[in-house]
């Protein structure tokens, strides 16, 4: 699978969502000798990785599958003359991968944000296991350890092909970091798919932007309108830091490769 290195990460390129879903489905059925992680960075992720989340950045740097889940990342790749073929959104990946595991009744584990999501997913795929952890802080090592132990117990009992972690960015990354540092189960390690709210979009608990907004990279604006109080600072203040990140990448490339 072809990769393009940008912003210190090895982004998957030259593959379609359906091809990637099939690859993950096949890989999950095999016994993995090591933990393998999939992450879906967007602009907000990249800003957090650079500014305040070195631990989360390490998760992305060590991931086997890094998807460009943000149109500005694809646009920047063209400006930097390292073009990514297309945006690969986590929500689209879940929509393509979930029917594959559901139709073959493959065992999977979903770390769900709420009971409603867990119930809807299990209605679709009765063979799936859903774990809804209690409220916890990503900075509380004891609480995080308790959730990790609960996940590992589920893995021991049910040997899932994959673990879909659908929590906030901070919680998702800290769980992935601790799980991937755990001993590999005797029957092999499941894939770790860090897919955020993708399952909630799939079952309709959250609504994606209209197709025209997705096509023009305006999904962030749709989310901003849906929850301005929570997201205004993120999108209108914090994520502006992506511009100097692209500039530094450009300057680094120019110094290394010449004009």
C-alpha positions in Angstrom: 0.0 0.0 0.0 1.6 3.3 -1.2 2.4 5.9 1.4 3.2 9.6 1.2 5.2 11.2 4.0 3.8 14.5 5.2 4.0 16.4 8.5 6.0 13.5 10.0 3.3 10.9 9.2 3.1 8.2 6.5 -0.3 8.8 4.9 -2.0 6.0 2.9 -2.4 7.0 -0.7 -3.4 5.5 -4.1 -6.2 3.4 -2.5 -9.9 3.7 -2.5 -12.1 3.4 0.6 -13.5 0.0 -0.6 -10.0 -1.4 -1.2 -8.9 -0.3 2.2 -12.0 -1.7 3.9 -11.3 -5.1 2.2 -7.7 -5.0 3.2 -8.7 -4.4 6.9 -11.3 -7.0 6.8 -8.9 -9.6 5.5 -6.1 -8.6 7.9 -8.5 -8.8 10.8 -9.3 -12.4 10.1 -5.6 -13.3 10.3 -3.8 -13.6 13.6 -1.7 -10.5 14.0 1.6 -11.0 15.8 1.7 -7.3 16.8 -0.8 -4.6 17.5 -1.6 -2.6 14.4 -3.4 0.8 14.5 -5.4 2.9 12.1 -5.7 6.7 12.7 -7.6 9.3 10.7 -5.9 12.7 11.2 -7.6 15.8 10.2 -6.4 19.4 10.6 -7.4 19.5 14.2 -5.4 16.3 14.9 -2.3 17.7 13.2 -2.5 20.9 15.2 -2.9 19.0 18.5 0.0 16.7 17.6 2.3 19.6 17.0 1.1 21.9 19.9 0.2 20.0 22.9 -0.1 16.3 22.4 3.2 14.6 21.8 1.9 11.3 23.2 -1.0 11.3 20.8 1.4 12.2 18.0 3.5 9.1 18.9 0.4 7.0 18.3 0.0 8.4 14.8 3.7 8.1 14.0 3.6 4.4 15.0 0.3 3.6 13.2 0.3 1.2 10.3 -2.6 3.0 8.6 -2.7 6.8 8.6 -5.7 8.2 6.6 -5.9 11.8 5.4 -9.3 12.6 6.9 -9.4 16.2 5.9 -9.6 18.0 2.6 -7.1 20.7 3.6 -4.5 17.9 4.2 -5.0 16.8 0.6 -4.8 20.3 -0.7 -1.7 21.0 1.3 -0.1 17.8 -0.1 -0.5 19.2 -3.7 1.0 22.5 -2.7 3.9 20.7 -1.2 4.3 18.6 -4.4 3.7 15.3 -2.5 0.1 14.8 -3.7 -2.2 12.4 -1.9 -4.6 10.8 -4.3 -7.8 11.5 -2.3 -9.3 12.2 1.1 -10.0 9.0 3.0 -12.6 9.8 5.6 -13.0 7.6 8.7 -16.8 7.8 8.5 -16.7 6.5 4.9 -14.3 3.7 5.9 -16.7 2.5 8.7 -19.6 2.5 6.2 -17.6 0.3 3.9 -16.0 -2.0 6.5 -18.9 -2.6 8.9 -21.1 -4.4 6.4 -18.2 -6.8 5.6 -17.8 -7.9 9.2 -21.6 -7.9 9.8 -22.4 -10.0 6.8 -19.9 -12.7 7.7 -20.7 -12.4 11.4 -17.1 -11.6 12.3 -16.4 -10.9 16.0 -15.6 -7.2 16.6 -15.5 -5.0 19.7 -16.7 -1.4 19.7 -15.8 1.0 22.4 -19.0 3.1 22.2 -19.6 6.6 23.5 -23.1 5.8 24.8 -25.7 3.0 25.3 -27.9 4.1 22.4 -25.0 3.7 19.9 -24.2 0.3 21.4 -27.8 -0.9 21.1 -28.1 0.3 17.4 -24.8 -1.3 16.4 -25.8 -4.6 18.0 -29.2 -4.6 16.3 -27.3 -4.5 13.0 -24.6 -7.0 14.0 -25.7 -9.2 16.8 -22.2 -10.9 16.9 -20.5 -7.6 17.7 -19.6 -6.8 21.3 -20.0 -3.2 22.5 -18.4 -1.8 25.6 -19.6 1.6 27.0 -16.9 2.8 29.5 -17.9 4.9 32.4 -17.0 8.6 32.3 -13.3 9.1 32.6 -10.5 11.6 32.0 -7.7 10.8 29.5 -5.4 12.3 32.1 -6.5 10.0 34.9 -4.1 7.0 34.7 -6.1 4.9 37.1 -9.3 5.3 35.2 -7.7 4.8 31.9 -6.1 1.6 33.2 -9.5 0.3 34.3 -10.9 0.8 30.8 -7.9 -0.8 29.2 -8.3 -3.9 31.5 -12.0 -4.1 30.6 -11.1 -4.1 26.9 -8.4 -6.7 27.3 -10.8 -8.9 29.2 -13.2 -8.7 26.3 -10.4 -9.5 23.9 -9.4 -12.6 25.9 -13.0 -13.9 26.0 -14.1 -13.1 22.4 -11.0 -12.8 20.2 -12.3 -9.9 18.0 -10.9 -9.2 14.6 -10.8 -5.5 15.4 -11.5 -3.0 18.2 -13.2 0.2 17.0 -12.6 3.0 19.5 -15.2 5.7 19.1 -14.5 8.2 21.8 -13.0 11.7 21.9 -9.6 12.2 20.3 -7.7 12.3 23.6 -9.4 9.2 25.0 -9.1 7.3 21.8 -5.4 7.9 21.5 -4.5 7.2 25.2 -6.4 3.9 25.0 -4.7 2.9 21.8 -1.3 3.8 23.3 -1.9 1.6 26.3 -3.4 -1.3 24.4 -0.5 -1.4 21.9 1.9 -1.5 24.8 0.2 -4.5 26.2 1.3 -8.1 25.5 -0.1 -9.5 22.4 -2.9 -12.0 23.2 -2.1 -15.7 22.6 -4.7 -15.8 19.7 -3.2 -12.7 18.1 -3.9 -9.0 18.4 -7.0 -7.4 16.9 -6.7 -4.3 14.7 -7.1 -1.0 16.5 -9.3 1.3 14.5 -9.4 4.8 15.9 -12.6 6.1 14.1 -14.0 8.7 16.5 -17.7 9.4 15.8 -17.8 7.4 12.5 -20.2 4.8 14.0 -22.5 7.6 15.2 -22.7 8.9 11.7 -23.4 5.4 10.4 -26.4 4.8 12.6 -27.7 8.4 12.3 -27.0 9.7 15.8 -25.0 12.4 14.1 -25.5 13.9 10.6 -22.8 14.4 8.1 -22.6 17.5 6.0 -24.4 17.5 2.6 -22.4 15.9 -0.2 -21.6 19.3 -1.8 -20.0 20.5 1.4 -18.0 17.3 1.7 -16.8 17.7 -1.9 -15.5 21.2 -1.2 -13.9 20.5 2.2 -16.6 22.3 4.1 -17.6 19.6 6.6 -15.9 21.6 9.4 -18.3 24.4 8.7 -21.3 22.1 8.9 -20.0 20.9 12.3 -19.4 24.4 13.5 -23.0 25.4 12.7 -24.3 22.3 14.5 -22.4 23.1 17.7 -20.9 26.6 17.6 -20.4 27.0 21.3 -18.2 24.0 21.6 -16.4 24.2 18.2 -16.0 27.9 17.4 -12.6 28.2 19.2 -11.4 24.9 17.7 -12.1 25.8 14.1 -11.8 29.6 14.0 -8.9 30.0 16.4 -6.9 26.8 17.2 -6.9 25.3 13.7 -5.5 28.4 12.1 -2.2 27.0 13.3 -2.3 24.6 10.4 -1.1 27.4 8.1 2.3 27.8 9.8 2.5 24.0 10.0 2.2 23.8 6.2 4.7 26.7 5.8 7.3 24.9 8.0 6.8 21.8 5.9 7.3 23.8 2.7 10.5 25.5 4.1 11.9 22.1 5.2 11.3 20.6 1.8 12.9 23.5 0.1 16.0 23.3 2.2 16.2 19.6 1.8 15.4 19.2 -1.9 15.9 22.7 -3.4 13.4 24.7 -5.3 
